[in-house]
Each structure stands twice: as structure tokens, then as C-alpha cells.
Amino acid sequence: MAVRRVNESVLGVLERPTLAWIARRLPPWVLPDHLTVVGFVGAFLAAAGFVLSHWAISWLWLSCVGLAANWFGDSLDGTLARLRRRERPRYGFFIDHTSDLFSNVIVFLGIGVSPCSHFGVACLGLIAFLMAFVYTMIGTHVRQSMRITYIGFGPTEIRTLLIIGNLLVIEFGVIDVHRWVAPLFPYEWVSIHDVVISFLAVAGALLIAFLAIREAGALGREDPPPIGPT
């Protein structure tokens, strides 16, 4: 059965026509698998930039390039496959989401090693991502509907925020906002990355819990227990 994609990204009004424009102009020898590799390599570059920024903030430029490459490959591979009618539903689903899983893990761990965020906060963000990832896979199985975004927020928005955060750190350094959020964090210093990642992680976890409770009720009504002797 075909899986319906639910993508309500707030940046989608710009992203979708941009991806279609690029896909129509790619040379014939560029295949969706090539773009998946580009996205995966971009994740490694982004993580490497974060790790190397521990010694020099200017390495965050590499992280920005990696995040852009990750967006390019990860977002364009499916667009290209659909445009050329080269969809491979099971293979594409497996490769795309497996690469997403490993890509996001290494990026979040790289953030945790960087001076931009505490490792514990980066792991909190990773946990929230994994919750959303697993919940999406559950929904895909139950509803044949794969949710890419939650309240308009998805991978493209996360990459955009990370790039903006990197540029702010490159320009102004790591800004300590501990005095304004001291009761919420058990650290001597708190960065803007810490605050944004923590807020999104907590909000995302609460949203997923709400959606799960609502979906359980709906499925309970659609799939009632059998009547009569077992």
C-alpha cells in the first residue's frame, strides 16, 4: 500500500519549488542514490565541523557547508526519484530513513562535543529526535501516513536553525545566557544553542505524547474489542 507523506513545513513554500527547479536541471547521470550519499557525507562534514570548532570557532563554516549538503542530498533524492518516475518504494524508504537515522545521530553528538552546547543538552535533543523518528515509523505502519513535520517544524527547519546558530557563534562567539535561565540548567554557563535545543526537545516530547494519546483514542474507536466469547 502506498504511503502518504505529510509535510507541512513552514519553509515548504520556498523549499518545494526550489527542489523541483534543481531536480529538473540535474544531469541524467545523477541518480537518487548519489544524492543520498551526498546527504550522508554532508552529515559527517557537519559533525566534523562541530567537533573541530572545539579548537577553532571558524570550523563552524565547515558545519554550515555540511548542513547545506545534507539538506541538498536528503531533500532532493526523493524529489528526483518522483520526477523521473524512478521510485523504489521499499528500497527508497529503507535507505532514506536509515541514512537519516545515522546522520542525525552523528550531527547531534558532534554538537555535544562542540563549544556550542553541553553534551547532555545535545543528547536531550537527540532523544527528542529519536522519539519523533520512532513515532513517525509507528504512524506509517498504522495509518500508511508518514508525518515529516510537526506543527510546521521538521528537518529543514532544524538545519536552518543550526546554520543560523553557527553564524551567530562565528560572529559573536558563544554567548552565555546563564543569568536569565539559571534555574532551568545545572550548568555554570548556558549557550543559546542549549536554550533552543532544550526548548524544542521538551516541546517536541510533550507534543508527541499528546498526539500519541489522541491517536490511541481514535484507534480504539476504529478498532473496538471483539464482542462475544473469545
C-alpha positions as CSV (number, residue, x, y, z in Angstrom):
1,M,0.0,0.0,0.0
2,A,1.3,3.5,-0.9
3,V,2.4,5.7,2.0
4,R,1.1,9.2,2.1
5,R,3.7,11.9,3.1
6,V,2.5,14.7,5.4
7,N,4.9,17.6,5.0
8,E,3.6,20.9,6.3
9,S,7.0,22.6,6.7
10,V,6.8,26.4,7.3
11,L,9.7,26.7,4.8
12,G,7.9,24.4,2.3
13,V,6.5,27.2,0.3
14,L,10.2,28.0,-0.7
15,E,11.7,24.6,-0.4
16,R,9.3,22.6,-2.7
17,P,9.6,24.8,-5.8
18,T,13.4,25.1,-5.2
19,L,13.8,21.4,-5.1
20,A,11.7,20.9,-8.2
21,W,13.7,23.5,-10.1
22,I,17.0,21.9,-9.2
23,A,15.8,18.4,-9.9
24,R,14.7,19.3,-13.4
25,R,18.2,20.7,-14.2
26,L,20.3,17.8,-12.8
27,P,22.2,15.9,-15.5
28,P,20.8,12.4,-16.3
29,W,23.8,10.6,-14.8
30,V,22.9,12.0,-11.3
31,L,20.7,9.3,-9.6
32,P,18.7,9.5,-6.3
33,D,21.3,7.2,-4.6
34,H,24.0,9.7,-5.5
35,L,22.1,12.4,-3.7
36,T,21.5,10.2,-0.6
37,V,25.3,9.7,-0.4
38,V,25.8,13.5,-0.7
39,G,23.3,14.0,2.2
40,F,25.1,11.4,4.3
41,V,28.6,12.9,3.6
42,G,27.1,16.3,4.5
43,A,26.1,15.0,7.9
44,F,29.7,13.8,8.5
45,L,31.1,17.2,7.4
46,A,28.6,19.0,9.7
47,A,29.6,16.8,12.7
48,A,33.3,17.2,11.9
49,G,32.9,21.0,11.8
50,F,31.2,20.9,15.2
51,V,33.9,18.7,16.7
52,L,36.7,20.8,15.2
53,S,35.1,24.0,16.5
54,H,36.2,22.9,19.9
55,W,39.7,24.2,18.9
56,A,38.7,26.9,16.5
57,I,35.3,28.5,16.0
58,S,35.9,29.1,12.3
59,W,35.4,25.4,11.8
60,L,31.7,26.0,12.1
61,W,31.9,27.2,8.5
62,L,32.5,23.5,7.6
63,S,29.5,22.6,9.7
64,C,27.3,25.1,7.7
65,V,28.5,23.6,4.4
66,G,27.8,20.1,5.7
67,L,24.3,21.0,6.8
68,A,23.6,22.6,3.4
69,A,24.9,19.5,1.7
70,N,22.8,17.3,4.0
71,W,19.7,19.3,3.1
72,F,20.6,19.1,-0.6
73,G,21.0,15.4,-0.7
74,D,18.4,14.3,1.8
75,S,15.7,16.6,0.4
76,L,16.4,16.1,-3.3
77,D,16.8,12.4,-3.6
78,G,13.1,11.7,-3.3
79,T,12.1,14.6,-5.4
80,L,14.4,13.4,-8.2
81,A,13.0,9.9,-8.0
82,R,9.4,11.1,-8.2
83,L,10.2,13.5,-11.0
84,R,11.9,10.8,-13.1
85,R,9.4,8.1,-12.1
86,R,12.2,6.0,-10.6
87,E,10.5,5.4,-7.2
88,R,11.6,2.2,-5.5
89,P,9.1,2.3,-2.5
90,R,10.6,-0.3,-0.1
91,Y,14.3,0.3,-1.1
92,G,13.9,4.0,-1.1
93,F,12.1,4.1,2.3
94,F,14.7,1.9,3.9
95,I,17.8,3.7,2.5
96,D,16.4,7.2,3.1
97,H,15.3,6.7,6.7
98,T,18.3,4.6,7.7
99,S,20.6,7.3,6.4
100,D,18.5,9.9,8.2
101,L,18.8,8.0,11.5
102,F,22.6,7.7,11.4
103,S,23.1,11.2,10.0
104,N,21.1,12.9,12.8
105,V,22.8,10.8,15.5
106,I,26.3,11.9,14.4
107,V,25.3,15.5,14.0
108,F,23.8,15.7,17.5
109,L,26.8,14.0,19.0
110,G,29.0,16.5,17.1
111,I,27.0,19.4,18.6
112,G,27.6,17.9,22.1
113,V,31.3,17.9,21.6
114,S,31.4,21.4,20.2
115,P,31.6,24.5,22.4
116,C,28.1,25.5,21.2
117,S,26.2,23.2,23.6
118,H,26.7,20.9,26.6
119,F,26.8,17.2,25.7
120,G,23.8,16.4,27.9
121,V,21.7,19.0,26.2
122,A,22.7,17.7,22.7
123,C,21.7,14.2,23.9
124,L,18.4,15.6,25.0
125,G,17.9,16.9,21.5
126,L,18.9,13.5,20.1
127,I,16.4,11.7,22.4
128,A,13.6,14.0,21.1
129,F,14.6,13.4,17.5
130,L,14.6,9.6,18.1
131,M,11.1,9.9,19.7
132,A,9.8,11.7,16.7
133,F,11.5,9.3,14.4
134,V,10.1,6.2,16.0
135,Y,6.6,7.8,16.4
136,T,6.7,8.6,12.7
137,M,7.5,5.0,11.8
138,I,4.7,3.7,14.1
139,G,2.3,6.1,12.3
140,T,3.5,4.9,8.9
141,H,2.6,1.4,9.8
142,V,-0.7,2.1,11.4
143,R,-2.0,4.8,9.1
144,Q,0.1,4.4,6.0
145,S,0.8,8.1,6.5
146,M,4.3,9.3,7.2
147,R,4.5,12.6,9.1
148,I,7.6,14.6,8.1
149,T,6.8,17.7,10.2
150,Y,5.2,18.5,13.5
151,I,3.4,21.9,13.7
152,G,5.2,23.0,10.6
153,F,8.6,22.0,12.0
154,G,10.8,19.4,10.5
155,P,14.4,18.6,9.3
156,T,14.7,21.6,7.1
157,E,13.8,24.0,9.9
158,I,16.2,22.2,12.3
159,R,19.1,22.6,9.8
160,T,18.2,26.2,9.2
161,L,18.3,27.0,12.9
162,L,21.6,25.2,13.3
163,I,23.1,27.2,10.4
164,I,21.8,30.5,11.9
165,G,23.2,29.4,15.3
166,N,26.6,28.7,13.8
167,L,26.7,32.0,12.0
168,L,25.9,33.8,15.3
169,V,28.7,32.0,17.1
170,I,31.1,32.7,14.3
171,E,30.2,36.4,14.5
172,F,29.8,36.9,18.3
173,G,31.3,33.8,19.9
174,V,29.4,31.6,22.3
175,I,27.1,33.9,24.3
176,D,26.4,32.9,27.9
177,V,22.8,33.4,28.9
178,H,23.1,31.7,32.2
179,R,21.9,34.7,34.2
180,W,18.5,34.6,32.5
181,V,17.9,30.8,32.7
182,A,19.9,29.8,35.7
183,P,17.0,27.9,37.5
184,L,16.5,25.7,34.5
185,F,20.0,24.5,33.8
186,P,22.5,22.8,36.2
187,Y,25.5,24.4,34.4
188,E,27.9,27.3,35.1
189,W,27.3,28.6,31.6
190,V,24.4,28.2,29.2
191,S,24.5,28.9,25.5
192,I,21.8,30.0,23.1
193,H,22.1,26.5,21.5
194,D,21.4,25.0,24.9
195,V,18.3,27.0,25.3
196,V,16.9,26.4,21.8
197,I,17.7,22.7,21.8
198,S,16.2,22.2,25.3
199,F,13.0,24.1,24.4
200,L,12.5,22.2,21.1
201,A,13.2,18.9,22.8
202,V,10.8,19.3,25.7
203,A,8.1,20.8,23.4
204,G,8.6,18.0,20.9
205,A,8.3,15.3,23.6
206,L,5.1,16.8,25.0
207,L,3.6,17.2,21.6
208,I,4.4,13.5,20.7
209,A,2.8,12.4,24.0
210,F,-0.3,14.4,23.2
211,L,-0.5,13.1,19.7
212,A,0.0,9.5,20.9
213,I,-2.8,9.8,23.5
214,R,-5.2,11.3,20.9
215,E,-4.3,8.6,18.3
216,A,-4.8,5.8,20.8
217,G,-8.3,7.1,21.4
218,A,-9.1,7.3,17.7
219,L,-7.7,3.8,17.0
220,G,-9.7,2.5,20.0
221,R,-12.9,3.7,18.4
222,E,-12.0,2.5,14.9
223,D,-10.8,-0.9,16.2
224,P,-13.1,-1.9,19.1
225,P,-12.6,-5.1,21.0
226,P,-14.4,-8.1,19.7
227,I,-17.9,-8.8,21.1
228,G,-18.7,-12.3,22.4
229,P,-16.7,-15.2,23.8
230,T,-13.0,-15.4,22.9
